[in-house]
Amino acid sequence: MKPEARDIDSHEENTEVVSAGARSSSPEGSDTSPAPHDIHPAAAIFPMMIAEEHTELVASIKEHKLQHPIVTYEGLVLDGRNRLAACAEAGVIPVFVDYPGDDPEGYVLRANLHRRHLTISQRAIIAADMADMKSGSRTDLGPGANLHEVSVGEAAEKLNVSKRSVEAAKAIKASGNTELINEVRSGDTTLNAATQEISMKSGPGKTEAQIDCDKIHKLWDKTSSAGHDLFLEIIDASYND
């Protein structure tokens, strides 16, 4: 079993925090301050592991202990929510290390994008979480979060998706359908499927664009998975140009 599968820090991310030094949450550690369990807002950008992955992580930590420290920033957990939860379940004392930089959001993006196999739809809804479509200012974070304001276009670029995909994700969030939104976040459904479901529930009075989307969805249902991947790549490439 690989240590801490899909929730490890790459060498690049470790170089950002290594100078800060690690500390244990145990009384014997070099730092006797309370272990930080509150989550930094930037860490919440990415979804938690699914149950199966969490179980694998717990088993790995039980066998190998914590291989990569949990990264904190200003006393809050910046990276390693999954490792922290797994340590608690595995009965392993976690080790913490401070992120000494001043770009917590950028760090979270770098630490997660390369190690998580996120779909276009998942990346789009994460980008939608990062930005406010109307003004470009953050509306999901309280004062003192120390995060930069991000526009829809900037968020789309950071997550490597089209601006249109982010706008579609914003529309899904605006529907208020919590179950459907969570399915997109977890990767259980796509933006297209979610949009189609919302469109079908809207009933009469569909716009011309919605009617066109319904036609596309019908063709989508007849297409193979390989065709889906190719279609999404073409769409993203066209809007990123």
TAGIKA-V698796 format. One record per residue. N is the residue number from 1. RES is the residue in one small letter. PHI is phi in degrees with one decimal (999 if undefined). PSI is psi in whole degrees, -180 to 180 (none if undefined). Layout:
# TAGIKA-V698796
n = [N;N]
res = [RES;RES]
phi = [PHI;PHI]
psi = [PSI;PSI]
This chain:
# TAGIKA-V698796
n = [1;2;3;4;5;6;7;8;9;10;11;12;13;14;15;16;17;18;19;20;21;22;23;24;25;26;27;28;29;30;31;32;33;34;35;36;37;38;39;40;41;42;43;44;45;46;47;48;49;50;51;52;53;54;55;56;57;58;59;60;61;62;63;64;65;66;67;68;69;70;71;72;73;74;75;76;77;78;79;80;81;82;83;84;85;86;87;88;89;90;91;92;93;94;95;96;97;98;99;100;101;102;103;104;105;106;107;108;109;110;111;112;113;114;115;116;117;118;119;120;121;122;123;124;125;126;127;128;129;130;131;132;133;134;135;136;137;138;139;140;141;142;143;144;145;146;147;148;149;150;151;152;153;154;155;156;157;158;159;160;161;162;163;164;165;166;167;168;169;170;171;172;173;174;175;176;177;178;179;180;181;182;183;184;185;186;187;188;189;190;191;192;193;194;195;196;197;198;199;200;201;202;203;204;205;206;207;208;209;210;211;212;213;214;215;216;217;218;219;220;221;222;223;224;225;226;227;228;229;230;231;232;233;234;235;236;237;238;239;240;241]
res = [m;k;p;e;a;r;d;i;d;s;h;e;e;n;t;e;v;v;s;a;g;a;r;s;s;s;p;e;g;s;d;t;s;p;a;p;h;d;i;h;p;a;a;a;i;f;p;m;m;i;a;e;e;h;t;e;l;v;a;s;i;k;e;h;k;l;q;h;p;i;v;t;y;e;g;l;v;l;d;g;r;n;r;l;a;a;c;a;e;a;g;v;i;p;v;f;v;d;y;p;g;d;d;p;e;g;y;v;l;r;a;n;l;h;r;r;h;l;t;i;s;q;r;a;i;i;a;a;d;m;a;d;m;k;s;g;s;r;t;d;l;g;p;g;a;n;l;h;e;v;s;v;g;e;a;a;e;k;l;n;v;s;k;r;s;v;e;a;a;k;a;i;k;a;s;g;n;t;e;l;i;n;e;v;r;s;g;d;t;t;l;n;a;a;t;q;e;i;s;m;k;s;g;p;g;k;t;e;a;q;i;d;c;d;k;i;h;k;l;w;d;k;t;s;s;a;g;h;d;l;f;l;e;i;i;d;a;s;y;n;d]
phi = [999;-76.4;-63.0;51.0;-57.7;63.5;-141.0;-106.5;-95.5;-75.3;-59.6;-61.3;-68.1;-63.9;-66.7;-78.5;-119.5;-61.8;-70.2;-78.4;82.0;-90.5;-140.1;-91.9;-86.9;-83.2;-61.0;-79.6;-70.5;-70.5;-118.2;-96.7;-68.8;-58.1;-65.0;-77.5;-117.1;-73.0;-98.9;-69.3;-53.9;-64.7;-66.7;-77.5;-60.8;-99.4;-70.9;-71.4;-60.3;-75.0;-56.1;-63.4;-66.2;-62.6;-61.2;-64.7;-66.8;-60.0;-62.6;-65.2;-68.5;-60.8;-82.4;-109.8;66.8;-79.9;-86.0;-132.4;-58.3;-82.8;-90.5;-119.2;-146.6;54.4;81.2;-115.9;-70.9;-96.2;-145.4;120.0;-57.1;-65.8;-65.9;-63.1;-64.7;-68.2;-61.5;-61.6;-73.0;-82.6;73.4;-107.3;-72.3;-75.0;-116.4;-116.2;-139.2;-84.6;-86.3;-86.9;-81.2;-126.5;-129.6;-60.4;-65.3;-62.2;-61.9;-61.6;-62.3;-63.1;-73.0;-105.9;-62.5;-78.7;-112.0;-113.4;-89.4;-86.5;-77.7;-58.9;-64.0;-64.4;-65.5;-67.1;-74.8;-66.1;-62.7;-64.4;-65.9;-78.2;-129.0;-107.9;-64.4;-79.4;-110.8;80.5;-101.7;-72.3;-117.5;-98.3;-123.1;-83.7;-64.7;85.7;-73.2;60.0;-115.7;-78.0;-68.6;-131.7;-83.3;-59.3;-62.4;-67.1;-64.1;-60.9;-66.6;-62.3;-95.3;58.8;-133.3;-79.3;-61.5;-65.0;-64.2;-65.5;-64.6;-64.4;-64.8;-63.0;-65.9;-65.6;-63.4;-68.2;-66.7;77.6;-81.8;-58.7;-61.7;-67.9;-60.5;-66.7;-66.5;-67.7;-59.3;-81.3;88.8;-77.4;-145.1;-106.4;-57.6;-62.2;-65.2;-66.1;-61.9;-63.8;-63.4;-64.2;-64.2;-66.2;-76.1;-73.3;68.3;-62.0;85.5;-68.2;-78.6;-60.4;-64.2;-66.9;-63.9;-61.7;-62.6;-60.8;-65.2;-64.4;-64.3;-64.5;-67.4;-58.7;-64.5;-91.8;-95.9;-71.7;-62.7;-64.0;-67.4;-60.6;-61.4;-65.0;-60.5;-65.9;-63.5;-65.4;-63.2;-63.0;-64.2;-68.2;-86.9;-86.4;-73.8]
psi = [134;139;125;54;135;12;40;161;134;170;-37;-47;-34;-34;-20;-21;-9;-32;-18;-24;145;156;145;153;-1;160;-25;-7;168;-22;118;9;158;143;133;121;-12;145;133;142;-35;-31;-28;-2;-39;145;157;163;153;165;-43;-43;-39;-42;-41;-39;-42;-46;-39;-44;-35;-39;-41;-3;-176;113;-24;121;156;129;131;160;121;39;3;150;118;-40;129;23;-42;-41;-39;-46;-39;-37;-43;-42;-33;-11;29;133;121;155;138;149;141;140;117;-3;-171;20;70;-38;-43;-39;-45;-42;-47;-38;-25;-37;-36;-20;-4;135;74;141;168;-41;-42;-43;-35;-41;-28;-42;-38;-35;-30;-21;160;121;-35;-48;-13;5;154;132;-6;-2;147;175;148;5;-18;40;150;148;140;127;169;-45;-42;-41;-41;-42;-42;-37;4;47;169;156;-35;-37;-40;-41;-36;-40;-39;-39;-38;-42;-38;-19;-23;6;90;-42;-44;-41;-44;-32;-37;-43;-42;-11;7;-18;168;167;-43;-46;-40;-42;-40;-43;-43;-40;-41;-36;-18;-21;-144;160;24;146;168;-38;-39;-38;-43;-40;-39;-39;-42;-40;-37;-41;-38;-43;-23;-5;148;167;-36;-38;-36;-48;-44;-42;-46;-38;-42;-43;-47;-41;-39;-35;-17;-14;none]
